[in-house]
Amino acid sequence: MERPVTSPTLLADLGGTNVRFALADTAVAAPLLMDSVRRYRVKDFDTLADTIRQYFTDTGHTASHAIIAAAGRIANGETVQITNNPWAVSAHGLQAELGFDGVRLVNDFAAQGMSIPLLKNDQLQPVGPALLPQHDHKSAQTFVVMGPGTGLGVAGLLLRYGHWIVLETEGGHAGFAAHTAEDVEILHRLNARFGRVSNERMICGNGLVNLYLALADIAGQRAEEYTPEDITARATDGSDALCVRTVETLAGIFGSVAGDLVLSLGGWDGVYLTGGVLKILMPWLQSGGFRERFEAKGRFRETMEQVPTIAITHPEPGLLGAAALAVLESGRPLVAGT
């Protein structure tokens, strides 16, 4: 029997390919109601409002407030043009169209970051050294939150004397910095295709295809018309050496970018890795290339060796973080998961 929720908050995690919905009960220690989670494909609907109506129809739920975590830059807290997605969303427009009392838009990786105070240790997996970040509520700490999905999301997470603050960024669109001779060759080829080359051109689902095509050209091999799923499947079963090399290369570049973000944001207390493509990449992240290039920061190598890199294994960190924001909006404190 489902527990009654007096005043639920609708949560949405909106990316380039899918949108996930759930409800939050802000009065309980575990605010995300996992049995309310549903996923819809963006291409099947004309607008976010249409998709929300379908969710309410399918589940029988309703809500008067919403927190929308969206993959894009939130302009003045009011509008977002979703990256890699045709929808544009207005908080006030959505509120008026659906008769909500309030709608809040946040960056999707801001929500991913806010999941962290609620995560339990068994929902975290070290990448490289078996270090877990320690949250010191009596001092100041800074963390990086990043990961690949349809694009590359980046956020900062600040713990300041017991208060969690999320820093919304579009760091995935920062320019790619080549660190090795092979990086330079890859950059030349992607520059010829795209002009400016951002980190997101490689560290995301379609980034696998971009890397595969570049590496095939470097090797003088004929490229197959592979999808990202084709590449990871052939890498996993070892049936295509170039696919294996592609995923290994992505893992190394991912490590370089993660390390650069630690330097840029001062995220000495840890890097949390998340995103829809992370699970399939985990064997290659653990094999050494990710962590080696993460630590290879010249005079800061010894410091970087002490920075934890942690994969979030919770199935819905975006929705969990949106639930955390709903709790804070209600005036209640977050109950830490760890």
Residue pairs with C-beta under 8 A, 6 or more apart in sequence:
2 35
3 25
5 23
5 25
5 33
6 27
7 26
7 64
7 65
8 23
8 24
8 25
8 33
8 61
8 62
8 63
9 23
9 24
9 26
9 63
9 65
9 66
9 67
9 323
9 326
9 329
10 21
10 23
10 52
10 61
10 63
10 65
10 66
10 67
10 100
11 21
11 22
11 23
11 24
11 32
11 66
11 67
11 69
11 319
11 322
11 323
11 326
12 19
12 20
12 21
12 48
12 52
12 66
12 67
12 68
12 69
12 70
12 322
13 19
13 20
13 21
13 69
13 108
13 111
13 316
13 318
13 319
13 322
14 42
14 48
14 68
14 69
14 70
14 71
14 82
14 85
14 87
14 89
14 108
15 42
15 71
15 82
15 84
15 85
15 108
15 149
15 150
15 151
15 276
16 42
16 71
16 82
16 83
16 84
16 85
16 149
16 150
16 151
17 41
17 42
17 43
17 84
17 85
17 149
17 150
17 276
18 39
18 40
18 41
18 42
19 39
19 40
19 42
19 48
19 51
20 37
20 38
20 39
20 40
20 316
20 318
20 319
21 36
21 37
21 38
21 39
21 40
21 51
21 52
21 55
22 32
22 33
22 34
22 36
22 37
22 38
22 316
22 319
22 322
22 323
23 33
23 36
23 61
23 63
24 31
24 32
24 33
24 67
24 322
24 323
24 326
24 327
25 31
25 33
26 323
26 326
26 327
26 329
26 330
26 332
27 330
27 332
29 335
30 118
31 118
31 323
31 324
31 326
31 327
32 118
32 316
32 319
32 320
32 323
34 316
36 59
36 61
37 316
37 319
38 55
38 58
38 59
40 51
40 54
40 55
42 51
42 85
42 86
42 87
45 51
45 54
47 87
48 68
48 87
48 89
48 94
49 94
49 97
49 98
52 66
52 94
52 98
53 98
55 61
56 62
63 100
64 100
64 101
64 102
65 100
65 101
65 102
65 103
65 104
65 326
66 94
66 98
66 100
66 102
66 103
66 104
67 103
67 104
67 106
67 111
67 322
67 325
67 326
67 329
68 89
68 91
68 94
68 103
68 104
68 105
68 106
68 322
69 106
69 107
69 108
69 110
69 111
69 112
69 318
69 319
69 321
69 322
70 80
70 82
70 89
70 105
70 106
70 107
70 108
71 82
71 83
71 84
71 85
71 107
71 108
71 149
71 150
71 151
71 153
72 80
72 81
72 82
72 83
72 85
72 107
72 108
73 80
73 81
73 107
73 168
73 170
74 80
74 105
74 106
74 107
74 168
77 91
77 104
77 105
78 90
78 91
78 92
78 105
79 88
79 89
79 90
79 91
79 105
80 88
80 89
80 105
81 88
82 88
82 89
83 150
83 151
84 150
84 151
85 150
89 105
91 103
91 104
91 105
92 103
94 100
94 103
95 101
95 102
95 103
104 325
104 329
106 168
106 322
106 325
107 153
107 155
107 168
107 169
108 153
108 318
109 145
109 146
109 147
109 153
109 154
109 155
109 168
109 169
110 155
110 166
110 167
110 168
110 321
111 317
111 318
111 319
111 321
111 322
111 325
112 145
112 147
112 153
112 155
112 272
112 274
112 312
112 317
112 318
112 321
113 143
113 145
113 155
113 156
113 157
113 166
113 272
113 321
114 157
114 164
114 166
114 321
114 322
114 324
114 325
115 312
115 314
115 317
115 318
115 320
115 321
115 324
116 143
116 145
116 157
116 164
116 272
116 312
116 321
117 135
117 164
117 324
117 334
117 336
117 337
118 320
118 321
118 323
118 324
118 334
118 335
118 336
118 337
119 312
119 314
119 317
119 320
119 337
119 338
120 337
120 338
121 132
121 338
123 312
123 313
123 314
123 337
124 132
124 310
124 311
124 312
124 313
125 282
125 310
125 311
125 313
126 132
126 308
126 309
126 310
126 311
127 273
127 282
127 285
127 286
127 290
127 291
127 309
127 310
127 311
128 286
128 290
128 291
128 294
128 309
129 291
129 305
129 308
131 270
131 306
131 308
131 310
132 308
132 310
133 143
133 269
133 270
133 272
133 308
133 310
134 269
135 141
135 159
135 336
135 338
136 159
137 159
137 161
137 162
138 161
138 162
139 161
140 158
140 159
140 160
140 161
141 158
141 159
141 269
142 156
142 157
142 158
142 159
142 265
142 266
142 267
142 268
142 269
143 156
143 157
143 158
143 159
143 267
143 269
143 270
143 271
143 272
144 154
144 155
144 156
144 157
144 258
144 261
144 262
144 265
144 267
144 270
144 271
144 272
145 153
145 154
145 155
145 156
145 157
145 271
145 272
145 274
146 152
146 153
146 154
146 155
146 171
146 172
146 257
146 258
146 261
146 271
146 272
146 273
146 274
146 275
147 153
147 273
147 274
147 275
147 277
147 278
148 203
148 204
148 205
148 207
148 254
148 275
148 276
148 277
148 278
148 281
149 204
149 205
149 275
149 276
149 277
150 204
150 205
150 206
150 276
151 172
151 200
151 204
152 171
152 172
152 173
152 198
152 199
152 200
152 203
152 204
152 207
152 257
152 275
153 172
153 274
153 275
154 169
154 170
154 171
154 172
154 261
155 166
155 167
155 168
155 169
155 171
156 166
156 167
156 169
156 265
156 267
157 164
157 165
157 166
157 167
157 272
158 164
158 165
158 166
158 167
159 165
159 269
164 334
167 265
171 199
171 261
171 264
172 198
172 199
172 200
172 203
172 204
173 198
173 199
173 200
174 198
174 199
175 196
175 197
175 198
175 199
176 183
176 187
176 190
176 197
176 198
176 199
176 201
176 202
176 253
176 257
177 256
177 260
178 184
178 186
178 187
179 256
179 293
179 296
182 218
182 249
183 253
185 214
185 218
186 202
186 211
186 214
186 215
186 218
186 249
187 197
189 213
189 214
189 217
189 218
190 197
190 201
190 202
190 210
190 214
191 197
193 210
194 201
199 253
199 257
200 207
201 207
201 210
202 210
202 211
202 250
202 253
203 250
203 253
203 254
203 257
204 277
205 228
205 276
205 277
206 228
207 250
208 228
208 231
208 232
208 246
208 247
208 250
209 226
209 227
209 228
209 231
211 246
211 249
211 250
211 253
212 223
212 226
212 231
212 242
212 243
212 246
213 223
215 242
215 245
215 246
215 249
216 222
216 223
216 242
217 223
219 242
221 242
224 230
226 234
226 243
228 277
230 243
231 243
231 246
231 247
232 243
232 247
232 280
232 281
234 240
234 243
234 244
235 243
235 244
235 246
235 247
235 284
236 280
236 283
238 244
247 281
247 284
248 284
248 287
248 289
250 281
250 284
251 281
251 284
251 285
251 287
251 289
251 290
252 289
252 290
252 292
252 293
253 293
254 281
254 285
254 290
255 285
255 289
255 290
255 291
255 292
255 293
255 294
256 293
256 294
256 296
258 271
258 273
258 290
258 294
258 309
259 293
259 294
259 295
259 296
259 297
259 304
260 297
261 267
261 271
262 268
262 271
262 304
262 307
263 297
263 300
267 307
268 303
268 307
269 307
269 308
270 307
270 308
270 309
270 310
271 294
271 307
271 308
271 309
271 310
272 310
272 311
272 312
273 285
273 309
273 310
273 311
273 312
274 311
274 312
274 317
278 311
278 312
282 311
284 290
285 291
285 311
290 309
291 309
294 304
294 307
294 309
295 301
295 304
295 305
296 304
297 303
297 304
314 320
324 334
327 333
327 334
328 334
